[in-house]
Amino acid sequence: MEPKRLNWQEFFIPRLVKASGYSAILFVALIFFFLLREGLPALGEVELDVLFSQRWYPIEAHYGILPLITGSLLVTVGAMLVALPFGIATAVFMSEIAPRWLLEILKPLVELLGGLPSVVLGFLGILLLSPFLRTSLDLPTGLTALAGALLLGGIAVPTIVSIAEDALDAVPYSYREGAWAMGATRWQTIWRVTLPAARSGVLTAVMLGIGRTIGETMAVMMVTGNAPVLALKLESIFHPVRTMTATIAAEMGEVASGSVHYHVLFFIGLVLFLISLAVNIAASSVVFRSKKRAERVLS
Amino acid sequence: MKFTHWLAAVLILLTTACGGADGGEAGTPTIVSIENKGSDTIVNLALAWAEFYQEIHPEVRISVTGGGSGTGIAALINGTVGIANASRQIKDEERQQALENGIDPVEFIIARDAIAVIVHPDNPVDRLTLQQVADIYSGKILNWQEVGGEDRPIVCLSRETNSGTHVYFLETVLRLGDKENTTLFSTETLLLPSSEGIINEVRQNPNAIGYDGLGYVPDDLKILALAVDESSDYVLPMISTVNDKTYPVARDLYMYTAGQPTGAVAAYLEWILSPEAQTIVAELGFVPILTEEP
């Protein structure tokens, strides 16, 4: 009786675990297939020079998605400029410098920050951040790419901090002791030993941060003003922009399924998917390369 | 979209199942639920009506959601709501799509609404012609100085394109009611997802100009008087000026049903057109449709 039940478990549990593992691949494939099926007809229905023109006004058949792409990229790059240094510095402080009692306060706070719904942050953005930006920088309006970038940076920081901190924690203590024994200062140890050793984990943190930023919708829709202006110059950061995610969110409810507008919105989803795919591939290739180099150094 | 259909089907099953169980136990007639969705302009009014109506008819449950006129009509076309609210008339292509799905939309005019053009209370400008408003929104006038104000840039605020108010404003103000006119909102126009977004930005930004349904404009914002052209009178929006048609930017508000309504939906719509329901219209800052008749 006893061994039989064990056999039964032996049979099902590994397969269940395997199935959940493979399901991730299946879901990504299904989503990609669905996006392709709903998005690709847009290429046939809208001429390419219209699709890549500079005017987005879908109710009059202006389907130029360039302003939306530049808007998303501008806000994302801006957010990463805020979140990367701040997030990694916080992670380093928490894992290498902060005393234990401070860590016990900081860690739950960061996690709490990460759990805040973005719509709440959006409200803060509308009520505090955007009026502050308008008066302090003397802008026509505070609802700009800058407000979106700052807010998104704030949203991405907790993600980056908690993952990067885990990665730094996983670096064996002997690495640090070795560095100190060779006379390295604390800063040299962090910058030359600990951070490079945790590189792949920190990079994952950065990647997830970028993912969180480019996919964020609600907060961005509330503070960036959503004006579909082509953002090519540096000063565009002080102007309103419209991101791809905000466009999909604002207009998806309106379209009748199967219409041209519907297909174009899915096409935008496809572009978003490809962008995050590109970010992932770029990041993982860097991770793999760094591993090879580390192996070389160790051997 | 299929997923939404499934979800709607499950929800409907659940609600009818619960309704049936309630009716069986208490011995009261089965509860009828009406799904009411669409224009954000109408949503407060629809909510007030629904609350009042459910009090006098406890057997009817009305759930009201917003999302924009386009959203409501899309839901009607997809067959997920009983009544769609719209602050614009149904478009020909929408009617066509509905007919293809076997749904014949029937129109009811349920109230009237004036679109107020609003600015920050400190803005010295208090009146504009329609042409000036059109030039501001299409990007031809960029500074308040050009219309008699201070030397400040103009920030134009608009609702999103799925808003009936947006489409109405485009046709009536930007294009001055001319069907051949193809003026568009300038790309710099901020498209905000909600009425609150517009009101909030106008409240704190002296550069801003916005528009919204009169019923939504709070007292602390400045409403501009509008004139059809320079020679005519500048008129502020209010019930009397909307009804005598001197205020130029006023429109009818609609409800659409799938086919001629029957049963509870018909009774509800009949009540909406009654004087009792129309007093609620006036209380919320909209314009009742029955005031012309004594």
Interface residues (C-beta under 8 A of the other chain):
Chain A: Q54 R55 Y57 P58 I59 E60 H62 P67 I126 L127 S130 P131 R134 P140 T141 G142 L143 M221 M222 G225 N226 A227 P228 V229 L230 H239 P240 R242 A250 E251 G253 E254 V255 A256 S257
Chain B: M1 G67 G68 G70 T71 A74 I77 N78 E94 Q97 R152 P153 I154 V155 E160 T161 N162 V167 T182 L184 F185 T187 E188 T189 L190 L191 L192 P193 G197 N200 E201 Q204 N205 N207 A208
